[in-house]
């Protein structure tokens, strides 16, 4: 198994665990009200979805035609982007942020930073996989 695959598998598993753990306060909020906080829901779902995506991408990295350092860079960028995204949603929930676009909250800044990092990481692996076909 490559370093890139290890990075994705470890982060994917941790992301799933964090997403599942967020299910506890989410369920608690739903027991008290008809709706849960929006940012808590986003953090919960994004951590679970991204966990599964990272685990699946670990397979794609096995097919990619690229150098080990480039694969590791791509995996690191993807993990950093996902961690920023989940941290942003979690920060918005914990700080009870309403409209993070209007408030320009810490969570908004983390979410905004995640986009370019994610795009760079996915661009590298996409080229690597397509090169192998």
C-alpha positions as CSV (number, residue, x, y, z in Angstrom):
1,X,0.0,0.0,0.0
2,X,1.3,3.4,-0.9
3,X,1.7,6.4,1.4
4,X,-1.1,8.2,-0.4
5,X,-3.4,5.3,0.1
6,X,-2.5,5.1,3.8
7,X,-3.2,8.8,4.2
8,X,-6.6,8.4,2.6
9,X,-7.6,5.3,4.5
10,X,-6.6,6.7,7.9
11,X,-8.3,10.1,7.3
12,X,-11.4,8.4,5.8
13,X,-11.8,6.2,8.9
14,X,-11.3,9.2,11.3
15,X,-13.7,11.3,9.3
16,X,-16.4,8.5,9.5
17,X,-15.8,8.2,13.2
18,X,-16.2,12.0,13.7
19,X,-19.3,12.1,11.5
20,X,-20.8,9.2,13.5
21,X,-19.9,11.0,16.8
22,X,-21.7,14.1,15.6
23,X,-24.8,12.0,15.3
24,X,-25.1,12.1,19.1
25,X,-25.6,15.9,19.4
26,X,-27.6,15.8,16.2
27,X,-30.0,13.2,17.7
28,X,-30.2,15.1,20.9
29,X,-31.1,18.3,19.1
30,X,-33.8,16.5,17.1
31,X,-35.3,15.1,20.3
32,X,-35.8,18.7,21.5
33,X,-36.9,20.4,18.3
34,X,-38.3,19.6,14.9
35,X,-35.1,20.8,13.2
36,X,-31.4,20.4,14.1
37,X,-28.9,23.2,13.6
38,X,-28.1,23.5,10.0
39,X,-24.3,23.7,10.5
40,X,-24.4,20.6,12.7
41,X,-26.3,18.7,10.0
42,X,-23.7,19.8,7.4
43,X,-20.8,18.8,9.6
44,X,-22.3,15.4,10.4
45,X,-23.2,14.6,6.8
46,X,-20.0,16.0,5.2
47,X,-17.8,14.1,7.6
48,X,-19.6,10.8,6.7
49,X,-19.7,11.5,3.0
50,X,-16.1,12.6,2.8
51,X,-15.0,9.6,4.9
52,X,-16.5,7.3,2.3
53,X,-15.1,9.3,-0.6
54,X,-11.6,9.1,0.9
55,X,-11.8,5.4,1.3
56,X,-13.0,5.0,-2.3
57,X,-10.2,7.3,-3.5
58,X,-7.7,5.0,-1.9
59,X,-8.6,2.5,-4.5
60,X,-8.3,5.0,-7.3
61,X,-4.8,5.9,-6.2
62,X,-3.9,2.2,-6.8
63,X,-4.8,2.6,-10.5
64,X,-3.3,6.1,-11.0
65,X,-0.2,6.5,-13.2
66,X,1.9,9.1,-11.3
67,X,5.0,9.3,-9.1
68,X,4.7,8.5,-5.5
69,X,5.4,12.0,-4.4
70,X,2.7,13.4,-6.6
71,X,0.2,10.9,-5.3
72,X,1.1,11.7,-1.8
73,X,0.7,15.4,-2.5
74,X,-2.7,14.8,-4.0
75,X,-3.9,12.7,-1.1
76,X,-2.6,15.3,1.4
77,X,-4.4,18.1,-0.5
78,X,-7.6,16.1,-0.5
79,X,-7.3,15.4,3.3
80,X,-6.5,19.0,4.1
81,X,-9.4,20.3,2.0
82,X,-11.8,17.9,3.7
83,X,-10.5,18.6,7.2
84,X,-10.9,22.3,6.5
85,X,-14.5,21.8,5.3
86,X,-15.6,19.7,8.3
87,X,-13.8,22.0,10.7
88,X,-15.6,25.0,9.1
89,X,-19.0,23.5,9.5
90,X,-18.2,22.3,13.0
91,X,-16.9,25.8,14.0
92,X,-20.1,27.4,12.6
93,X,-22.2,25.0,14.6
94,X,-20.3,25.5,17.9
95,X,-20.3,29.3,17.5
96,X,-24.0,29.3,16.7
97,X,-23.4,31.1,13.4
98,X,-26.5,32.0,11.4
99,X,-25.5,33.1,7.9
100,X,-21.8,32.4,7.6
101,X,-21.6,34.3,4.3
102,X,-22.9,37.5,5.9
103,X,-21.0,37.1,9.1
104,X,-17.7,36.0,7.5
105,X,-17.2,33.7,10.4
106,X,-14.2,31.5,11.2
107,X,-16.2,28.6,9.8
108,X,-16.8,30.5,6.6
109,X,-13.1,31.2,6.2
110,X,-12.3,27.5,6.8
111,X,-15.0,26.4,4.3
112,X,-13.7,28.9,1.7
113,X,-10.1,27.7,2.1
114,X,-11.2,24.1,1.5
115,X,-12.3,24.7,-2.0
116,X,-9.1,25.5,-3.8
117,X,-7.2,22.8,-1.8
118,X,-9.9,20.2,-2.7
119,X,-9.8,21.2,-6.4
120,X,-6.0,20.9,-6.6
121,X,-6.0,17.5,-5.0
122,X,-8.8,16.1,-7.1
123,X,-7.3,17.5,-10.3
124,X,-4.0,15.7,-9.7
125,X,-5.6,12.3,-9.0
126,X,-8.0,12.7,-12.0
127,X,-5.1,13.3,-14.3
128,X,-3.3,10.3,-12.8
129,X,-6.3,8.0,-13.2
130,X,-7.0,9.2,-16.8
131,X,-3.3,8.7,-17.7
132,X,-3.5,5.1,-16.6
133,X,-6.5,4.3,-18.9
